[in-house]
Amino acid sequence: MSYPVPAPPARRLASAEELLTLRSGVSVRVSPKHGRFFWAVTKTAGPQLLAVESGSIEAAAAGPSRGSLFAEVRAAVVRHQDSSEDLVYCDGETAAEGLRATGITASCSFPPAAAIVALDEAIRLHIGSVHARCTITTDSSRGKRSAWLGHGWVLDFGSDSRLILGQKVSEGTNILEGELRSIRYGLQAARGAYAASLQGSSDLTIRSDSQLALRMLTEPGFEPPSSNRFCREEVSRILHYTRFATVTFSWVRGHDGDPHNTAADRLAVLARRTREADLAFDEVRRLNEQVRRDVSAGIRRSSMALAA
Protein backbone atom coordinates (compact mmCIF):
# COMPACT_ATOMS: atom_id res chain seq x y z
CA MET A 1 0.00 0.00 0.00
CA SER A 2 1.42 3.39 -0.95
CA TYR A 3 0.85 6.65 0.84
CA PRO A 4 0.74 10.09 -0.75
CA VAL A 5 3.98 11.98 -0.48
CA PRO A 6 3.79 15.79 -0.06
CA ALA A 7 5.09 17.54 -3.12
CA PRO A 8 7.05 20.81 -2.92
CA PRO A 9 5.09 23.93 -3.82
CA ALA A 10 5.05 24.91 -7.45
CA ARG A 11 6.78 28.15 -6.55
CA ARG A 12 8.73 29.30 -3.52
CA LEU A 13 6.69 31.10 -0.89
CA ALA A 14 7.87 34.69 -0.40
CA SER A 15 8.37 35.88 3.17
CA ALA A 16 6.57 38.90 4.54
CA GLU A 17 9.89 40.75 4.59
CA GLU A 18 10.45 40.06 0.90
CA LEU A 19 6.94 41.20 0.02
CA LEU A 20 7.45 44.48 1.89
CA THR A 21 10.75 45.01 0.12
CA LEU A 22 9.13 44.48 -3.28
CA ARG A 23 6.18 46.84 -2.71
CA SER A 24 6.05 50.10 -4.62
CA GLY A 25 3.97 53.25 -4.34
CA VAL A 26 3.48 56.41 -2.33
CA SER A 27 3.71 56.17 1.48
CA VAL A 28 2.51 58.63 4.11
CA ARG A 29 3.15 59.21 7.79
CA VAL A 30 1.59 61.85 10.04
CA SER A 31 3.18 62.27 13.47
CA PRO A 32 1.88 64.61 16.22
CA LYS A 33 4.82 65.94 18.24
CA HIS A 34 5.72 69.10 20.17
CA GLY A 35 2.40 70.83 19.48
CA ARG A 36 2.65 70.28 15.71
CA PHE A 37 1.70 67.69 13.12
CA PHE A 38 4.77 66.53 11.20
CA TRP A 39 4.18 64.68 7.95
CA ALA A 40 6.28 62.92 5.35
CA VAL A 41 5.50 61.48 1.91
CA THR A 42 7.77 59.13 -0.03
CA LYS A 43 7.69 57.40 -3.40
CA THR A 44 9.45 54.06 -3.72
CA ALA A 45 9.88 51.35 -6.34
CA GLY A 46 10.87 48.13 -4.62
CA PRO A 47 13.96 48.90 -2.52
CA GLN A 48 14.63 52.16 -4.39
CA LEU A 49 13.70 55.53 -2.90
CA LEU A 50 12.55 57.85 -5.71
CA ALA A 51 11.31 60.92 -3.82
CA VAL A 52 10.71 62.25 -0.32
CA GLU A 53 8.93 65.35 0.96
CA SER A 54 8.09 66.54 4.47
CA GLY A 55 6.37 69.38 6.26
CA SER A 56 4.56 70.39 9.42
CA ILE A 57 1.72 72.51 10.68
CA GLU A 58 0.80 73.88 14.09
CA ALA A 59 -1.81 71.74 15.80
CA ALA A 60 -3.96 74.83 16.38
CA ALA A 61 -3.81 75.70 12.66
CA ALA A 62 -4.68 72.18 11.49
CA GLY A 63 -8.38 72.86 12.03
CA PRO A 64 -10.97 70.96 14.07
CA SER A 65 -11.11 68.13 11.53
CA ARG A 66 -7.45 68.62 10.55
CA GLY A 67 -8.57 69.74 7.12
CA SER A 68 -5.62 72.11 6.60
CA LEU A 69 -3.18 69.36 7.57
CA PHE A 70 -4.54 66.79 5.14
CA ALA A 71 -4.85 69.37 2.38
CA GLU A 72 -1.06 69.81 2.63
CA VAL A 73 -0.47 66.05 2.71
CA ARG A 74 -2.84 65.44 -0.21
CA ALA A 75 -1.00 68.00 -2.35
CA ALA A 76 2.30 66.22 -1.63
CA VAL A 77 0.79 62.81 -2.46
CA VAL A 78 -0.56 64.09 -5.79
CA ARG A 79 2.84 65.56 -6.66
CA HIS A 80 4.44 62.14 -6.32
CA GLN A 81 1.75 59.98 -7.92
CA ASP A 82 2.34 59.05 -11.55
CA SER A 83 -1.39 58.37 -11.75
CA SER A 84 -4.36 58.09 -9.44
CA GLU A 85 -3.90 54.32 -9.66
CA ASP A 86 -0.64 54.43 -7.69
CA LEU A 87 -1.04 52.71 -4.34
CA VAL A 88 -0.95 55.00 -1.30
CA TYR A 89 0.14 53.38 1.96
CA CYS A 90 -0.42 54.92 5.40
CA ASP A 91 1.09 53.51 8.57
CA GLY A 92 -1.83 54.77 10.64
CA GLU A 93 -5.62 54.71 10.34
CA THR A 94 -5.88 58.43 11.18
CA ALA A 95 -3.72 59.39 8.20
CA ALA A 96 -5.64 57.02 5.92
CA GLU A 97 -9.01 58.43 7.00
CA GLY A 98 -7.79 62.00 6.60
CA LEU A 99 -6.58 61.34 3.04
CA ARG A 100 -9.76 59.48 2.11
CA ALA A 101 -11.71 62.57 3.16
CA THR A 102 -9.75 64.53 0.51
CA GLY A 103 -10.52 62.01 -2.24
CA ILE A 104 -7.28 59.98 -2.05
CA THR A 105 -7.68 56.19 -1.97
CA ALA A 106 -5.39 55.32 0.93
CA SER A 107 -4.60 51.92 2.42
CA CYS A 108 -3.53 50.99 5.93
CA SER A 109 -1.42 48.14 4.54
CA PHE A 110 2.13 48.20 5.84
CA PRO A 111 4.26 50.60 3.74
CA PRO A 112 7.19 49.30 1.70
CA ALA A 113 10.36 48.62 3.68
CA ALA A 114 12.32 51.38 1.92
CA ALA A 115 9.53 53.84 2.64
CA ILE A 116 9.47 53.06 6.37
CA VAL A 117 13.15 53.95 6.73
CA ALA A 118 12.76 57.10 4.61
CA LEU A 119 9.66 58.25 6.52
CA ASP A 120 11.46 57.86 9.85
CA GLU A 121 14.41 59.90 8.65
CA ALA A 122 12.30 62.60 6.99
CA ILE A 123 10.23 63.18 10.14
CA ARG A 124 13.35 63.24 12.32
CA LEU A 125 15.11 65.77 10.11
CA HIS A 126 12.06 68.00 9.87
CA ILE A 127 11.58 68.04 13.64
CA GLY A 128 15.22 69.05 13.98
CA SER A 129 14.89 71.82 11.39
CA VAL A 130 11.84 73.32 13.13
CA HIS A 131 13.73 73.38 16.44
CA ALA A 132 17.16 74.32 15.06
CA ARG A 133 17.13 77.68 16.86
CA CYS A 134 15.48 78.74 20.08
CA THR A 135 15.45 82.16 21.72
CA ILE A 136 14.61 82.19 25.43
CA THR A 137 13.79 85.62 26.86
CA THR A 138 13.32 85.80 30.62
CA ASP A 139 12.55 88.37 33.29
CA SER A 140 11.78 88.56 36.99
CA SER A 141 9.74 90.86 39.23
CA ARG A 142 10.04 91.55 42.94
CA GLY A 143 7.75 93.70 45.05
CA LYS A 144 8.99 96.18 47.62
CA ARG A 145 7.06 94.69 50.53
CA SER A 146 6.91 90.95 49.86
CA ALA A 147 9.22 87.99 49.51
CA TRP A 148 7.55 86.75 46.32
CA LEU A 149 9.49 86.66 43.07
CA GLY A 150 7.61 86.56 39.78
CA HIS A 151 9.19 84.79 36.82
CA GLY A 152 8.30 85.05 33.15
CA TRP A 153 9.76 83.52 30.01
CA VAL A 154 9.11 83.43 26.27
CA LEU A 155 10.36 80.62 24.04
CA ASP A 156 10.56 81.35 20.32
CA PHE A 157 11.68 78.57 17.95
CA GLY A 158 11.23 80.88 14.99
CA SER A 159 9.67 79.99 11.65
CA ASP A 160 5.91 79.67 12.11
CA SER A 161 6.17 77.92 15.47
CA ARG A 162 3.88 79.07 18.23
CA LEU A 163 5.39 81.08 21.05
CA ILE A 164 5.68 79.22 24.34
CA LEU A 165 4.89 81.50 27.26
CA GLY A 166 5.44 80.64 30.90
CA GLN A 167 5.26 82.16 34.34
CA LYS A 168 5.86 81.07 37.90
CA VAL A 169 6.28 82.46 41.38
CA SER A 170 8.79 81.58 44.09
CA GLU A 171 10.08 82.97 47.34
CA GLY A 172 13.41 84.75 47.23
CA THR A 173 15.69 87.30 48.79
CA ASN A 174 16.57 89.65 45.93
CA ILE A 175 15.98 90.38 42.25
CA LEU A 176 19.30 88.84 41.12
CA GLU A 177 18.17 85.50 42.51
CA GLY A 178 14.90 85.98 40.65
CA GLU A 179 16.59 86.77 37.32
CA LEU A 180 18.77 83.67 37.53
CA ARG A 181 15.85 81.48 38.53
CA SER A 182 13.83 82.80 35.59
CA ILE A 183 16.61 81.71 33.23
CA ARG A 184 16.56 78.23 34.77
CA TYR A 185 12.79 78.02 34.39
CA GLY A 186 13.10 79.09 30.74
CA LEU A 187 15.65 76.33 30.10
CA GLN A 188 13.40 73.78 31.76
CA ALA A 189 10.54 74.93 29.53
CA ALA A 190 12.74 74.54 26.42
CA ARG A 191 13.64 71.01 27.47
CA GLY A 192 9.96 70.25 27.99
CA ALA A 193 9.05 71.59 24.55
CA TYR A 194 11.89 69.79 22.74
CA ALA A 195 14.08 67.54 24.85
CA ALA A 196 17.01 67.60 22.42
CA SER A 197 17.25 71.40 22.65
CA LEU A 198 19.58 71.07 25.65
CA GLN A 199 21.57 68.28 24.02
CA GLY A 200 23.11 70.39 21.26
CA SER A 201 20.33 70.00 18.68
CA SER A 202 19.23 73.64 18.99
CA ASP A 203 21.23 76.85 18.91
CA LEU A 204 20.01 78.51 22.11
CA THR A 205 20.06 82.24 22.75
CA ILE A 206 19.22 83.21 26.32
CA ARG A 207 18.21 86.85 26.66
CA SER A 208 17.97 88.70 29.96
CA ASP A 209 17.92 92.34 31.00
CA SER A 210 20.10 91.55 34.04
CA GLN A 211 23.74 92.23 33.28
CA LEU A 212 24.79 90.87 36.68
CA ALA A 213 23.04 87.55 36.10
CA LEU A 214 24.65 87.20 32.68
CA ARG A 215 28.10 88.05 34.04
CA MET A 216 27.76 85.39 36.73
CA LEU A 217 26.99 82.87 33.98
CA THR A 218 29.71 83.92 31.55
CA GLU A 219 32.53 85.08 33.82
CA PRO A 220 33.72 82.28 36.11
CA GLY A 221 34.36 83.60 39.62
CA PHE A 222 32.41 86.83 39.18
CA GLU A 223 30.09 87.47 42.12
CA PRO A 224 28.49 90.88 42.80
CA PRO A 225 27.70 92.06 46.35
CA SER A 226 24.00 91.18 45.88
CA SER A 227 24.83 87.53 45.26
CA ASN A 228 24.11 84.86 47.85
CA ARG A 229 24.12 81.08 48.09
CA PHE A 230 20.78 80.87 46.26
CA CYS A 231 22.26 82.83 43.34
CA ARG A 232 25.28 80.55 43.28
CA GLU A 233 23.04 77.50 43.31
CA GLU A 234 21.03 78.85 40.37
CA VAL A 235 24.21 79.53 38.39
CA SER A 236 25.38 75.98 39.05
CA ARG A 237 22.04 74.55 37.90
CA ILE A 238 21.94 76.67 34.73
CA LEU A 239 25.48 75.70 33.75
CA HIS A 240 24.62 72.06 34.42
CA TYR A 241 21.55 72.29 32.16
CA THR A 242 23.54 73.89 29.36
CA ARG A 243 26.68 71.74 29.60
CA PHE A 244 25.86 69.96 26.30
CA ALA A 245 23.99 72.83 24.66
CA THR A 246 25.10 75.36 22.10
CA VAL A 247 24.16 78.51 24.00
CA THR A 248 24.69 82.26 23.70
CA PHE A 249 23.88 84.57 26.61
CA SER A 250 22.67 87.96 25.41
CA TRP A 251 21.73 91.17 27.23
CA VAL A 252 18.59 93.06 26.22
CA ARG A 253 17.79 96.52 27.56
CA GLY A 254 14.77 96.27 29.83
CA HIS A 255 11.63 98.39 29.35
CA ASP A 256 12.90 99.58 26.00
CA GLY A 257 10.23 98.26 23.67
CA ASP A 258 11.68 94.82 22.96
CA PRO A 259 8.49 92.71 22.50
CA HIS A 260 9.89 89.50 23.98
CA ASN A 261 11.31 91.31 27.01
CA THR A 262 8.06 93.20 27.48
CA ALA A 263 6.14 89.92 27.35
CA ALA A 264 8.43 88.21 29.88
CA ASP A 265 8.16 91.22 32.18
CA ARG A 266 4.35 91.27 32.05
CA LEU A 267 4.18 87.55 32.78
CA ALA A 268 6.57 87.91 35.74
CA VAL A 269 4.70 90.88 37.20
CA LEU A 270 1.37 89.11 36.84
CA ALA A 271 2.66 85.96 38.52
CA ARG A 272 3.92 87.97 41.50
CA ARG A 273 0.90 90.24 41.89
CA THR A 274 -1.68 87.46 41.71
CA ARG A 275 0.19 85.61 44.44
CA GLU A 276 0.49 88.73 46.60
CA ALA A 277 -3.23 89.42 46.17
CA ASP A 278 -4.11 85.80 46.93
CA LEU A 279 -6.67 85.76 44.13
CA ALA A 280 -9.04 82.86 43.49
CA PHE A 281 -7.92 80.23 41.00
CA ASP A 282 -10.52 81.15 38.36
CA GLU A 283 -9.55 84.83 38.51
CA VAL A 284 -5.85 84.00 38.20
CA ARG A 285 -6.58 81.82 35.17
CA ARG A 286 -8.66 84.55 33.54
CA LEU A 287 -5.93 87.16 34.03
CA ASN A 288 -3.24 84.76 32.80
CA GLU A 289 -5.16 83.97 29.62
CA GLN A 290 -5.77 87.66 28.94
CA VAL A 291 -2.11 88.61 29.38
CA ARG A 292 -0.96 85.67 27.26
CA ARG A 293 -3.27 86.73 24.44
CA ASP A 294 -2.07 90.33 24.71
CA VAL A 295 1.65 89.55 24.71
CA SER A 296 1.33 87.01 21.88
CA ALA A 297 -0.52 89.55 19.77
CA GLY A 298 2.07 92.22 20.61
CA ILE A 299 4.96 89.99 19.50
CA ARG A 300 3.16 89.03 16.29
CA ARG A 301 2.49 92.70 15.45
CA SER A 302 6.13 93.53 16.08
CA SER A 303 7.29 90.66 13.85
CA MET A 304 4.96 91.75 11.04
CA ALA A 305 6.21 95.33 11.31
CA LEU A 306 9.82 94.19 11.05
CA ALA A 307 8.99 91.99 8.05
CA ALA A 308 7.31 94.88 6.30
N, C-alpha and C positions, 0 to 999 in steps of 0.2 A: 504494500500500500504506500502510495507516495503522498507527501504533504506539500501544500503550496509554499513556495519559497518567496519571501518578499523581494521584489525587484527594486533597484535604485530608481529614484525619480528621473523623469525624462530630462529635466533640467535642474541645475543646482539651485537650491533655495537661497535667496539673498537675505542677508541679515538686516535687521532694522537699521544698523549703522550704515550699511552700504546704501540702503534705500534713501536715507537722509542725505548722504553725500551726493547721490545722483539727482536729487530734486533740483528743479530750476524755477525761477519766478521772482516775484517782488515780495519782500518780507518787511514787516512793520513791527515796531515796538514802541509803546507809550509808557513812560515811567514817571510817576509823581514823586518828586524829591525837592526838598528845600523850598517849599512854597511855589513850585513851578511844575509844569508838565514838560518833560523832555521827551522828544520823539526822534526816531531814526528810521530811515527807509533804505533798503538795499535791493540791488538786482544781482542775481547770481545765475550762473549756468553750470550746473554740476558743482565741482569744487572751485570754480573760478568766480571771483568777485568782479562784477562789471561796473557797478556804480554804488555810491553811498551818499546819503544826504541826511542832515540832522538839523534840529531846531528846538526851540522851547517857547513857552508862553506862560505868563504869570497865571497862577490858578484863579485869581480874581478876574482876570480878563478872558478866561476860557469860556465864560458864560454858564448859566445854570444847567444847560444840557451839554456843555462843552462843545457847542457848535463851532466857535471860533477855532478851537484846537483842531477838530477833525476837518475843518475846511483847509487848514494849513497842511495837514497830513495827506488829505485827498489830493491836493494840488501836487505834492511831491510824488505820490503814487502814480498819478497820471503822467507826470514827466518821465517816469522810468518804465512805463508799460509800452511795449511795442504795439500791443493791441489790447482791446478790452477783454480778450480771451486769456491773457496772461494770468496765471494763478497768483493770488495774493494771500500770503500766509501771515497770520497774526499769532503771537505767542501769548495772547490773553483775550478772554471773551469780551472785555470792555472795549478794547481796541477794535475787535471785529464788529461789534454792535455799532460803534461810533462810525465806522467806515460804511457799513451797510446803510446807515441812515443817510449817507451822502450819495448813495447810488453805486458804491463799489461792492462787488461780490467778493467778500473776504471769508477766508476759512480759518478755523482754529487749529488746523492740522499743524504738526510740529514743523517749524521753518527748516529750510535746508541747513546742513551743518555749517557750511561756509558763511551763511547769513547770520547764524547765531553768534559766531565769533565777531563778525563785523558789526553787528548791532551792539554788542557789549562794548566794543572799543569806541564806537561813534558816540554812544551815550556818555561814556566816561570822559572822553575828550571835550564834549560840549559842556558838561557840568564844570569841568576845569576852566574852560574859556569864560563862562559866565561869572565865575568866582576868581578870576585871575588877579583882580585888584580889589582891595577893600579899604575904604577910608573910614576911620573910627574917630568921631568928634565927641569929646566928653566935656562935662562941666559939673561944678558942684556949687551948692548954696548952703550958707550957714546963717542962722538968725542971730541977732544980738543978745537975745535973752533966753536961748534954749540950747540944749546939747544935741539937737537933731541936725544931721547933715543930709541935704538932698543931693541926689545923684541923677544925672541925665546923660544919655548917650544916643548917638545917631550912627547907624551903620549904613554905608552906601557902597554897594558892589558895582555901581556904574551901570552902563548899558541901559536897559529898560527894566532893571530889577527894582522891586519895591524897596523903599526905605524901611529899615528896621529900627524902630524907636523903642527906647527903654528908660525906665526910671526906678529909683529905689530910695529908701531912706535908711540911715543907720545912725547910731550914736557916735559922737567923736569929740575931739578936743579942740581942733582948729581946722581952718579951711585947707591948709596944705594936705592934711590927712584926707580930707574929703576929695580933693582933686586927684590924689593918687588912687584912692579907692574907686573913684569913677572910672579911671583908666582900666583898672582891673575888671570892673563890671563890664565895661565895653568889650574887653578881650574875651571874657567868658561868653558874652552874647555872640561874638563872632564865631567862637568855637561851636556854640549851639546851633548857629545857622548853617555852618559848613565846617565840619570837624577838621578837615585838612587845611583850613586857613592858618592854623597855628603850627602846621607841620611843613611849611615851606611852599605850599601849593598856591598861596596868594601873596601878592606884594602888599603888605600892610602899611598904611600911613596912619599914625596916631596923632591927632591934633588936640591940643589943649591950650587954654589961654593962661596957664600957670607956668611961668618961666622957671620957678623954683622946682616944681615937680619934674619938669623936663630935664633940668640940670642934674637932679638926683638920679635920674634914669640913664643919663648919657655921660656923666662925669663921675667915674668911680671915686669914692671918698668924699665927694662934695656933700655937705650937710649944713643947711642954714640954721640960724638960731631957733626958728620955729619948728624944726624937726623934733620928733620924739620916737619912742620905740615903735609906735603904731605906724608912723611914716616909714621907718626902716623895714618893718615887716611887709608893708605894701610894696615897697621897691623890690624886695626879695621875691615876692610872689609874682610881680609883673615880669621881672627878668627870667623867672623860672618858666612862666607861660610862653615867653617869646624866645626861648633858647634855641628852638629849631626854626623859627619864623624869619622871613625876610621883612624887616620892620624899619620904618623911618619915623622918628619922633619930630613933630613939627609944631612950632608955636603959631597961634592965631590970635590976633588982637581981640580982646573981649569987648563986647558991646559996641562993635564997629560996623555992624551991618552984615557980617558974614552969616548967611542963612543957616548953615549947619550949627555954628556956635550959638546963634540966637535960639535955635530949636533945643539944643542941649541945655541951655540956660533955663528956658521956660519949663522944660520937663523937671529939672532939678528943683527949681523954685516951687513948682506945684507939689512935688513929692514932699518937700519939707513943710510947706504951709498946711497941707491937708492933714499931716500928722500932728502938727502943732495945734490945729483947730479941733482935732479928734472928731472929724466928720464921719457920718454914717457911711457904710460901704457903698450903698447905691449912689450917694452924692459924690463920693470919691471917683467912682467909675464914670459917672456922667461928666465930671470935670476932666478926667483923664482923656476920655474919648473926644471931647471938644478941643482940647489943646492939641491932641495928636492930629486931628483933622486940620487944625489951623496951621501947625508947623509943617505938615506935609504939603499943604497947598502953597505955603510961603516958599518952600524949597523948590517946588515945581515951577512956580512963577519966576523965581530967580534963574533957574536953569534955562527956561524958555527965553528970558531976556538976554542971557549970555549967548544963546544959540543964534538969536536974531542979530 
